[in-house]
Amino acid sequence: MTTTYHGGQQIDQAQAMLDQHAASSGDGLCMECKVLGPCAVCEAAAKVFLLSARLPRRRPGATQPELMGAKQDDFGWLSTRTGS
């Protein structure tokens, strides 16, 4: 048995737009439009997900956190606090 989601093509297109138009962590600008994010394209794509009652997929590193100097091991202190 498979699960069918309504609006699949529209959701796929909205996901592609969110991936392209992510706001950068470094300066807050849309990666594609170069305007202060979220841009109009991102807002329209987010509305598709809102109306579909689904969440978009997150792509690690899409907002380029390295522009702010973040590193993968910056959260190592967390494991010592949680006992992991």
C-alpha positions as CSV (number, residue, x, y, z in Angstrom):
1,M,0.0,0.0,0.0
2,T,1.3,3.4,-0.9
3,T,0.6,6.8,0.5
4,T,-0.6,9.5,-1.9
5,Y,-0.3,13.2,-1.1
6,H,-2.5,15.6,-2.9
7,G,-0.8,18.5,-4.6
8,G,2.4,16.4,-5.2
9,Q,3.7,18.4,-8.2
10,Q,2.9,21.7,-6.6
11,I,4.6,20.7,-3.4
12,D,7.7,19.5,-5.3
13,Q,7.9,22.8,-7.1
14,A,7.4,24.7,-3.8
15,Q,10.2,22.6,-2.3
16,A,12.5,23.5,-5.2
17,M,11.8,27.2,-4.7
18,L,12.5,27.0,-0.9
19,D,15.8,25.2,-1.6
20,Q,16.9,27.9,-4.1
21,H,15.6,30.9,-2.2
22,A,16.9,30.2,1.3
23,A,17.9,33.2,3.4
24,S,21.6,33.2,4.2
25,S,22.7,32.9,7.8
26,G,25.5,35.3,7.1
27,D,23.7,38.4,5.9
28,G,20.0,37.5,5.8
29,L,19.8,37.9,2.0
30,C,18.0,35.4,-0.3
31,M,20.6,33.2,-1.9
32,E,18.9,33.6,-5.3
33,C,17.3,37.1,-5.4
34,K,19.9,38.9,-3.1
35,V,17.1,40.8,-1.3
36,L,16.6,40.7,2.5
37,G,14.9,37.4,3.1
38,P,12.5,35.8,3.1
39,C,11.8,37.0,-0.5
40,A,8.5,36.9,-2.2
41,V,9.2,33.6,-4.0
42,C,10.1,32.0,-0.6
43,E,6.9,33.4,0.9
44,A,4.8,32.0,-1.9
45,A,6.4,28.6,-1.6
46,A,5.9,28.6,2.1
47,K,2.2,29.3,1.6
48,V,1.9,26.1,-0.5
49,F,3.1,24.1,2.5
50,L,0.8,26.0,4.8
51,L,-2.2,25.2,2.7
52,S,-1.2,21.6,2.3
53,A,-0.6,21.1,6.1
54,R,2.8,19.6,5.3
55,L,6.3,20.6,6.3
56,P,9.0,21.3,3.8
57,R,12.2,19.1,3.8
58,R,15.2,20.8,5.3
59,R,18.5,20.7,3.5
60,P,21.5,20.9,5.9
61,G,23.8,23.7,5.1
62,A,21.3,25.5,2.8
63,T,21.7,28.8,4.6
64,Q,25.5,28.6,4.5
65,P,26.1,28.9,8.3
66,E,29.8,28.8,7.6
67,L,29.5,32.5,6.6
68,M,28.9,33.2,10.3
69,G,31.9,31.1,11.3
70,A,29.9,28.1,12.4
71,K,31.6,24.7,12.3
72,Q,30.2,21.2,12.7
73,D,31.7,20.7,16.1
74,D,30.5,24.0,17.5
75,F,27.8,22.2,19.5
76,G,30.1,19.6,21.1
77,W,29.4,21.1,24.5
78,L,25.8,19.9,24.2
79,S,26.8,16.3,24.5
80,T,28.5,16.9,27.8
81,R,25.4,18.6,29.2
82,T,23.0,15.8,28.1
83,G,25.2,13.0,29.3
84,S,25.8,11.5,25.8
